[in-house]
Amino acid sequence: MKQIIKLGINRYIQLDTYGHQGDYMDNAVGKVFVALITLCIAAITAGAMLGYDVTTFNLDDATRYLPKSHGTQVETQR
């Protein structure tokens, strides 16, 4: 829908207005999904910069904070 707004003497602006394009929940779910993906990528990037693989969960207290070197890991099962 076209809308004409008077700004002053002989000054007008013409706007195109559109109706509501979506549901609030659709918007909220999309924003949460994008935020989760962004946080996952940021965590993986930060872990890579520090040399730690954040995709593996090592709960052993002795080696919890030591980074794993993937080149020296031995495959136990084939």
N, CA, C and O of each residue as an XYZ file, in Angstrom:
312
protein
N       0.846     -1.165      0.000
C       0.000      0.000      0.000
C       0.897      1.235      0.000
O       1.861      1.317      0.761
N       0.574      2.169     -0.843
C       1.335      3.421     -0.931
C       0.833      4.388      0.140
O      -0.364      4.484      0.411
N       1.781      5.093      0.736
C       1.428      6.075      1.747
C       2.229      7.336      1.458
O       3.449      7.277      1.299
N       1.549      8.476      1.389
C       2.199      9.761      1.127
C       2.175     10.574      2.416
O       1.118     10.793      3.008
N       3.370     11.022      2.844
C       3.503     11.781      4.079
C       4.017     13.177      3.729
O       5.001     13.333      3.006
N       3.326     14.184      4.259
C       3.728     15.562      4.010
C       4.794     15.963      5.023
O       4.587     15.844      6.230
N       5.944     16.442      4.523
C       7.050     16.849      5.385
C       7.075     18.359      5.618
O       7.625     18.820      6.618
N       6.509     19.101      4.739
C       6.513     20.555      4.846
C       5.854     21.125      3.599
O       5.170     20.409      2.867
N       6.062     22.416      3.360
C       5.485     23.061      2.192
C       6.150     22.487      0.941
O       7.370     22.556      0.789
N       5.352     21.933      0.065
C       5.807     21.315     -1.183
C       6.858     20.217     -0.970
O       7.686     19.973     -1.848
N       6.824     19.566      0.174
C       7.762     18.468      0.457
C       6.960     17.259      0.906
O       6.245     17.306      1.907
N       7.088     16.186      0.156
C       6.362     14.952      0.429
C       7.316     13.765      0.331
O       8.353     13.834     -0.329
N       6.950     12.700      0.988
C       7.681     11.440      0.854
C       6.644     10.349      0.611
O       5.584     10.326      1.236
N       6.972      9.454     -0.305
C       6.060      8.377     -0.649
C       6.660      7.058     -0.147
O       7.785      6.707     -0.502
N       5.904      6.337      0.675
C       6.378      5.099      1.278
C       5.550      3.918      0.794
O       4.351      4.041      0.546
N       6.201      2.790      0.665
C       5.497      1.540      0.418
C       5.423      0.807      1.744
O       6.451      0.564      2.377
N       4.226      0.455      2.169
C       4.063     -0.274      3.420
C       3.500     -1.652      3.120
O       2.701     -1.834      2.201
N       3.934     -2.611      3.915
C       3.499     -3.986      3.751
C       2.950     -4.490      5.072
O       3.293     -3.986      6.142
N       2.100     -5.484      4.979
C       1.516     -6.072      6.180
C       2.519     -6.931      6.924
O       3.654     -7.105      6.480
N       2.099     -7.459      8.043
C       2.945     -8.316      8.871
C       3.292     -9.579      8.099
O       2.401    -10.242      7.569
N       4.594     -9.927      8.027
C       5.048    -11.018      7.176
C       5.193    -12.346      7.883
O       5.525    -13.332      7.225
N       4.972    -12.433      9.145
C       5.174    -13.710      9.803
C       4.650    -13.709     11.217
O       4.216    -12.686     11.747
N       4.698    -14.840     11.791
C       4.251    -15.044     13.151
C       5.401    -14.745     14.105
O       6.562    -14.921     13.735
N       5.112    -14.305     15.300
C       6.158    -13.987     16.271
C       6.975    -15.226     16.618
O       8.196    -15.142     16.752
N       6.322    -16.369     16.764
C       7.039    -17.588     17.132
C       7.967    -18.048     16.005
O       9.050    -18.566     16.274
N       7.563    -17.867     14.773
C       8.444    -18.210     13.660
C       9.724    -17.388     13.737
O      10.820    -17.910     13.537
N       9.577    -16.116     14.024
C      10.728    -15.233     14.166
C      11.598    -15.642     15.344
O      12.822    -15.680     15.222
N      10.982    -15.951     16.490
C      11.724    -16.297     17.693
C      12.480    -17.612     17.506
O      13.645    -17.716     17.891
N      11.834    -18.607     16.924
C      12.486    -19.900     16.709
C      13.666    -19.735     15.761
O      14.722    -20.329     15.976
N      13.499    -18.947     14.731
C      14.590    -18.703     13.790
C      15.763    -18.008     14.452
O      16.916    -18.353     14.193
N      15.486    -17.038     15.299
C      16.558    -16.305     15.981
C      17.299    -17.201     16.966
O      18.522    -17.116     17.083
N      16.572    -18.057     17.675
C      17.213    -18.982     18.615
C      18.084    -19.971     17.854
O      19.199    -20.267     18.283
N      17.594    -20.483     16.735
C      18.356    -21.427     15.924
C      19.644    -20.789     15.408
O      20.709    -21.404     15.466
N      19.551    -19.585     14.916
C      20.740    -18.878     14.419
C      21.712    -18.608     15.561
O      22.924    -18.712     15.369
N      21.210    -18.266     16.741
C      22.079    -18.017     17.894
C      22.811    -19.295     18.305
O      23.998    -19.244     18.626
N      22.125    -20.436     18.301
C      22.764    -21.702     18.668
C      23.847    -22.091     17.659
O      24.930    -22.526     18.050
N      23.565    -21.940     16.387
C      24.556    -22.255     15.357
C      25.772    -21.336     15.508
O      26.912    -21.781     15.381
N      25.524    -20.072     15.774
C      26.611    -19.108     15.946
C      27.482    -19.462     17.148
O      28.709    -19.393     17.068
N      26.854    -19.841     18.258
C      27.616    -20.212     19.446
C      28.425    -21.485     19.214
O      29.555    -21.591     19.692
N      27.869    -22.443     18.492
C      28.606    -23.674     18.187
C      29.837    -23.378     17.329
O      30.924    -23.887     17.599
N      29.664    -22.571     16.319
C      30.802    -22.220     15.453
C      31.848    -21.442     16.245
O      33.046    -21.657     16.061
N      31.413    -20.544     17.121
C      32.355    -19.775     17.939
C      33.119    -20.680     18.897
O      34.317    -20.486     19.102
N      32.442    -21.669     19.492
C      33.114    -22.587     20.415
C      34.142    -23.445     19.692
O      35.244    -23.656     20.196
N      33.785    -23.934     18.519
C      34.722    -24.747     17.748
C      35.926    -23.917     17.316
O      37.059    -24.395     17.355
N      35.682    -22.679     16.905
C      36.777    -21.802     16.483
C      37.697    -21.459     17.651
O      38.919    -21.488     17.508
N      37.117    -21.137     18.799
C      37.930    -20.812     19.976
C      38.733    -22.028     20.423
O      39.902    -21.900     20.787
N      38.122    -23.195     20.398
C      38.842    -24.409     20.747
C      39.980    -24.691     19.795
O      41.055    -25.116     20.217
N      39.757    -24.458     18.515
C      40.809    -24.684     17.519
C      41.971    -23.716     17.722
O      43.129    -24.093     17.544
N      41.673    -22.477     18.091
C      42.743    -21.508     18.329
C      43.577    -21.896     19.548
O      44.772    -21.604     19.598
N      42.955    -22.554     20.531
C      43.670    -22.973     21.733
C      44.246    -24.375     21.604
O      44.970    -24.826     22.491
N      43.939    -25.068     20.520
C      44.458    -26.409     20.310
C      43.686    -27.488     21.023
O      44.238    -28.554     21.299
N      42.422    -27.249     21.332
C      41.600    -28.207     22.062
C      40.405    -28.604     21.201
O      39.779    -27.761     20.558
N      40.099    -29.898     21.198
C      38.966    -30.394     20.423
C      37.716    -30.356     21.294
O      37.559    -31.191     22.184
N      36.829    -29.401     21.050
C      35.632    -29.250     21.870
C      34.544    -30.256     21.522
O      33.533    -30.330     22.220
N      34.728    -31.029     20.465
C      33.705    -32.000     20.078
C      33.862    -33.321     20.814
O      32.973    -34.169     20.730
N      34.971    -33.528     21.538
C      35.145    -34.738     22.338
C      35.036    -34.359     23.802
O      35.539    -33.319     24.227
N      34.384    -35.203     24.557
C      34.183    -34.935     25.974
C      35.059    -35.893     26.776
O      34.735    -37.073     26.909
N      36.157    -35.388     27.302
C      37.075    -36.171     28.103
C      36.804    -35.829     29.560
O      37.157    -34.742     30.017
N      36.180    -36.747     30.294
C      35.799    -36.469     31.676
C      36.802    -37.002     32.690
O      36.543    -36.952     33.893
N      37.940    -37.508     32.232
C      38.984    -37.982     33.124
C      39.644    -36.768     33.788
O      40.135    -35.873     33.100
N      39.653    -36.741     35.116
C      40.165    -35.567     35.837
C      41.639    -35.302     35.570
O      42.068    -34.148     35.568
N      42.419    -36.350     35.344
C      43.858    -36.157     35.182
C      44.183    -35.443     33.874
O      45.130    -34.659     33.819
N      43.419    -35.700     32.834
C      43.754    -35.128     31.525
C      42.634    -34.245     30.981
O      42.558    -34.023     29.773
N      41.778    -33.748     31.840
C      40.636    -32.971     31.373
C      41.064    -31.713     30.623
O      40.463    -31.363     29.607
N      42.083    -31.041     31.108
C      42.441    -29.747     30.528
C      43.602    -29.826     29.544
O      44.075    -28.798     29.058
N      44.057    -31.021     29.253
C      45.142    -31.161     28.291
C      44.572    -31.335     26.892
O      43.641    -32.117     26.705
N      45.103    -30.633     25.918
C      44.612    -30.813     24.550
C      45.039    -32.160     23.998
O      46.113    -32.668     24.323
N      44.194    -32.727     23.167
C      44.507    -34.005     22.543
C      45.161    -33.757     21.202
O      44.720    -32.901     20.435
N      46.211    -34.504     20.919
C      46.858    -34.425     19.627
C      46.287    -35.536     18.758
O      46.470    -36.714     19.064
N      45.614    -35.185     17.701
C      44.957    -36.177     16.872
C      45.938    -37.008     16.062
O      45.594    -38.105     15.623
N      47.140    -36.515     15.857
C      48.119    -37.254     15.078
C      48.695    -38.446     15.829
O      49.211    -39.369     15.198
N      48.621    -38.456     17.183
C      49.209    -39.538     17.947
C      48.178    -40.506     18.499
O      48.547    -41.468     19.172
N      46.904    -40.284     18.239
C      45.880    -41.196     18.740
C      45.933    -42.503     17.974
O      46.131    -42.517     16.759
N      45.757    -43.593     18.687
C      45.802    -44.921     18.086
C      44.375    -45.452     17.990
O      43.602    -45.374     18.944
N      44.051    -45.978     16.853
C      42.721    -46.549     16.646
C      42.720    -47.943     17.262
O      43.556    -48.769     16.895
N      41.799    -48.231     18.193
C      41.802    -49.495     18.914
C      40.925    -50.546     18.237
O      41.218    -51.736     18.343
N      39.886    -50.153     17.561
C      38.992    -51.113     16.924
C      38.901    -50.810     15.452
O      38.960    -49.654     15.033
N      38.758    -51.854     14.676
C      38.593    -51.680     13.239
C      37.273    -52.235     12.803
O      36.944    -52.184     11.618
